[in-house]
Amino acid sequence: MTVDEIGKRLGAHVEADELLGLAWLVSTGDQVVTGTAGHLDESRAAPVRTDTIFRISSMTKPVTAVAASILIDDGVLDPTEPVDRLLPELAGRRVLTHPAAEITDTVAAQRPITVDDLLTFRLGWGMDFADFSPKPLDAAWSELGLGWGPPMPARMPAPDTWLERLGTLPLQYQPGERWLYHVGAPILGFLVTRAAGMPLSEFLAQRVFGPLGMVDTGFSVSADTIDRFGPHYADRDGTRIVFDPVDGQWSTPPAFEGGGDGLVSTLADYHRFARMLRDGGELDGTRILSEQAVAAMTRDHLTAEQLARGGPNPDGSAGWGYGVGVQLSDLADGPRAGSYGWSGGLGSTWSNDGAVTGILLTNQTWSSAGPLPVFATFESILGEVARAGEAA
């Protein structure tokens, strides 16, 4: 598939005013093609460029999982170890008698939360993709300012305060019982912080971003690169509104370095990260992770029962590794079994499917109905590219 063909199919969504702008990358082995469509803001004065910096929200989760995996490689963390040693705020857990119970209706946890529970999102806290009905725990979570919703890093408390508040709440499920989305990632980030003895941003700079040459990735945008950054938009009842202005949540370093959704990045930077995983933990002669760590990160860890009760995809076609979704079966017009990656609710997605890597970054938040149609188009393109390479 040619650059023009990919650009035309993705650009049609911008022309239809589904979103203002996007940047994309598709690589097959060492062959890389990129493109853009649209503009940074509604004035349409500045076009999106291939080096535009985007908010990548939940595409942060794989990066945090890599950070923890590095410490496992180093022998600093053990996946089977309870988190109590480094996160005493989470010791002695209580668990709701059922997910909709009052927060005082609890029993003792059958075992502690482990590092593996954080990595696989089976700690007992998180978003239940099978049941979004409001519950007493949701209200308590919001009252404590723990951040239930789109990422707003500048409005979050400092890590120690966040963990202290979190420790006052019971788990929704017993540790290891269910897969629940998101909450394991910020906790994992703070675990890395305490295990490494430095802020998450410093650890990532030293062990991931610096060695990989990811010069534009971080928890905020610097003054000398903000001209490559733009506002971010959301849809409210059919009207496009500004979710975050240029000088908003990501314009200064936050106290809360969210390991679940806090990073900004570019096509080139995230491609280097994706290539490192695709190539078994090494890029251009620099090893970030052991091959064993990459294998553990990119294989499914969920049981059949956990998938049946609600996993990353409602149809059960995807499981979960360490911070990434793992495709369990071929989709007719999309990824193949064994592919892995993840998306961000602020309008981004990445996957590795064999030799094929795809990255799509946009400046439009997903709607309440889910991903914008452009994501299905991109998924289809990647499936076609992967199958064409397989046929060749």
N, C-alpha and C positions, 0 to 999 in steps of 0.2 A: 504494500500500500504506500503511495507516495505522500510526501509532505503536503502537497496541494489537496489531495483527497482528504486527509485527516483534518487539515485546516478548514476546508469547506464544510465538512460535517459538524465540527465543533463550532465554527463561526456562525452557522445558521441559528444557533441558540441565542447568540448575542444579537444577531440581526432581528430576531423575533422579540427582543427586549426581555428575554427570560432573566438575563443578568447583564451587568455592565461590562465586565471584562474577565478574561481568563488567560492562563498560560499553560502549555502542555508540553510533555516530553514523552517520547517513546524510544526505547533503546532495545536493540537485539544484539546481544554480545557487545562488541565494540562499536557498532553502528548506532549513532544517536541522532534523532531528528527532534526539533523543537519548533514551537510556534506560539503565536498569541492572537487574541482577538479582543477588540473593544478598548475601553478606557479605564483610567483609575477612578474617576468620579463622574458625577452627573453633568459637570460642565463640559465634559468630553474634549478638554483641552490637551490632556496628556494621555497618550496611548499606553496600554499595558506593554511592558517589555519582557524579554526572557529573563532579565535580572531583577524584575519587580519583586519586592519583599511582601509576602502574604502571611496572614495569621493562619497557622496550620492546625490549631485546636487539638483534636484527638490523635492526629498524627504525631503528637508529642509522646504518646504512650509507648510506641516501640523504642523510642530513644531512651526513655527512662528504664525500660526493661533491659536495654543494652548496658546501661550504667550499672544496674544491679548484677547483671551477668558478668561484667568485668570483675566486680568484687567477689563473685563466686569463684571465678577463675583464679583470683589472687589468694583465695582461702580466707578472706575476711568475712564472708557470709557463707552460710550453708543453707541450701533450700529447705532442709528438714528442721532447721532451728526455729524455735519460737521467737517471735519478735520482741518478747518481753524485756530482754536484756537491753536493747537499744531504744525501745519504745515502751517504757514502763507505764505510760498513760493507758495502754491497751491491755495490760495484764488483768487477770481476774474478771473476764468478760461475763456479762449476763446476756441472755438471749430471749427474745420475745417468745411467748408460748405459741403464738401464730402471728404472721406478718401484719395483720390488721389490729393486733391487740394494743391496749393502752401501754405506754412505755414503762409503766410500773408492773405490768403483768409479765414476769420473767422467770426463767429458770437458769441454773448455772450452765456455763459452756462446758461441753464434754471434754474439750481439750483447748490448748492455746492456739492462737493464730500463728501460722508459720510463714517464713519467707516465701515458700512455694504458693501458699494461699494468696499472698499479695500478687505474685507474678501471674497466677492463673485466674484471678478475680473470684476466688472461692473462699474469701475471708468471712463472708456472712453479711456484709454491707454492700449496697449498690442499687442501681436501677434495675428493676425487674422488667425485662422486655415483654414478658407474658402478662403483666398486670400493672397498668399505670393508674389504677384507681387511688384516690387520696387516702392516706392513712395517718394515724396519730404520729408515727415516727417522722413522716414527711414534715408535718407542722413543727415538730420539735427541732428538726434539722434546720429549717428556715429561720426559726426564732434565734437559734444560736449563730446564725450567719456563716454556715458551713459551705455555702455555695452549691445550691441544687439548681442547676440550669446552665445557660450559656456562660462561657468563661468571662469573668470580670476580675482579672488579677489585682488591679489597684484597689478594689473594694474588699479584698479578703484580709483576714487577720494574719499576723506573723505566724510562722509554723508552730512554735511552741504553744501559742495561744489556741490555734486551731486544734492541735492534738489534745490539749487539755479539755477543750469543750467537747470534742468527739468522744473522749473517754468517759463522759457522763452519760452517754446513750447506750442502750442495749443493741446487740446485733439483731438483724432480721431473721437470720438462720444460723444454725450451728456451723462452726468453721468446717470447711470441706464439703458442705452439703449441696450448695447451689452455686451456679455461675450467675453473678450479678455485676452489672456494668459500672465501670469508671472508678469507684471509690478506692479500689486497690492501688490505682496508679499514683494519686497524690501521696498516699501513705508510703508507697514504695519510694517515692522521691525523697521524703523526709527520712526514711530508713537509710538511704544512700548517704544523705547529708551527715547523719550521726555516725554511720560506719566509717565514712571517709574523713570525718573531722573537718569538713569545709562545706560551704554552701553548694547546693546542687549545680548552680551555674558555673562555679569554679571547677568542680569535678568534671563536668561535661566539657568545659574548655580545655582542661588538661588531658583528658583521656579519650575524648571522642571528637569534638569539633576541631581542636588544634591539629591532632594527628591526621584527620581526614581532610583538612583544608576547607572546613565548612565556615567560611569567613562571615557569612551573613545570618547565621542561625543563633538565636538567643532568646531571652525572656523579655527583651525590649528592643527598640530600634534606636540606634545612635543618631546624634544630631547630623553627622556627616553622611548618613545614608537615608535620612527621612524623605528625601526627594524621590526615592524609589519606593516609597510606601504610600498608601492611599487610604481613604476611609473605607469602612466595611458596611455593607447594607443588609437589611432584612426586609421581609415582606410582612406587612400587617394589614390583613383584610384587603389584600389586593393593591395596597399602596406601598411603594418602596420608601423605606425610611433609613436614616443613618443609625446603624447599630453601634458603631464606634468611629469617632472622627480621627483624623490623622494625629491630633495632639491628645488622644484619649488614653485608653487603658494600657497601651503598649508603648507610650512615648517616654516613659521613665522606668528604671528598674523597680520591680515590685518587691515588697517584703515577702509575699507569698509566691515562691517559684513553683508554679503548678506542674508537677510531673505528669498530670493527666491531660492538660490542654493549654499550657502556657506559652509555647514557643512560636516564634516567627521564623520563616525560612524562605528559600528560593528553589527554583527548579534545579539549578546546578548543585547546590548544597545537598538537597535531599537525595539527589541522584547518587552522589558519592556515598551517602549513608546506605542507600539501597544496594549499590554495587558491592559494598563491603559485606553485607549479609549474603548476597547472591554468590560471592566468591569465597564463602566459607570463613568469614571473619577477617579477611586481609584485603588491603587495597594498595596498589602500587608499591608493594613490598613492605608496607606497614601493617603489622598485625594488631587488631583491636580486640578480637575475641578468639578463643580456641574454636576449632571446628566442632568439638563436642558441645560447646555453649550455643553455637548457632543451630545445631541440630535440635537441642533441647528447646530453644526459643521458637523454632519454626515447625514443630510437630504438635498435633492436637493432644491436649491433656485431659479433655473432658470425657466422662463416662457416658454410656448410652442413656442412662437414666437422667443425667444432668442435661444432656442435649434435648431429651424429650420434654423436660420441664421448662425449657427456655434457654436457648443459647444465643450466639451472635446473630443468627439468621432465623426468622420464624419458621422457614421450611426445613430446618435441620441440616442444610447442606454445608454449613461451616461450623468448625469447632474453634478452639482457642488454644494458642500456644503461650508464650511469655510476651504479653503486650501486643500480640498480633492475632488477627483472624486467620484461620487455616482452612482452605477449601477441602471438603471431604469427598465431593463428587463433581464430575464434569457438569457444567451448565451448557445448555445447547447454544446459547448466544452470549457467552461470557467466560469467566475463568475456568481453568481445568483443575482437577483434583491435585492437591499438592502445592498449589499456589498459595501465597500468603501476603498479608499487607493489612492496611486499615485506612479508614476515612475519618475526616473531621467534619463535625456538624456546622462549622463556619464556612464549609464549601471547599473541601479538598479531599483528594484520595491518592493512594499509592498502592501498587502491588508488584510483586515479583512472581512471574509465571514461567518457570524454566529459565531460558535465556532472555525472556522479555520482561522489561521493567516499564511501567507506566506511571506517570505522575500528572495529576490535573489540579491546578490551584486557581481559585476564583475569589472574587470579592463580594460574594452573595451567600448569606446564611441559608441553610436548608429551610424549607417551609415546614409547617406542622405536619404535612402529609409525607415528609421524608425528603430524600435527595431530589434535587432539581433534575429534570429530564436529561440535561446534558451529561449527567453521570452514567445513565444507562447507555447513551451513545458512546461514551468513552470506553465503558466496559465491553461493549460489542466490538469496538475497534481493536482493543487489546486481544480479545478472543480470536478475531480474524487474523491478526498478526501472528499470534502464537500457533494457530493451526496451520497457517501458511508455512511457517518455519518448520513445523513438524512434518508437513507433507514434502517439503524440499529435502 
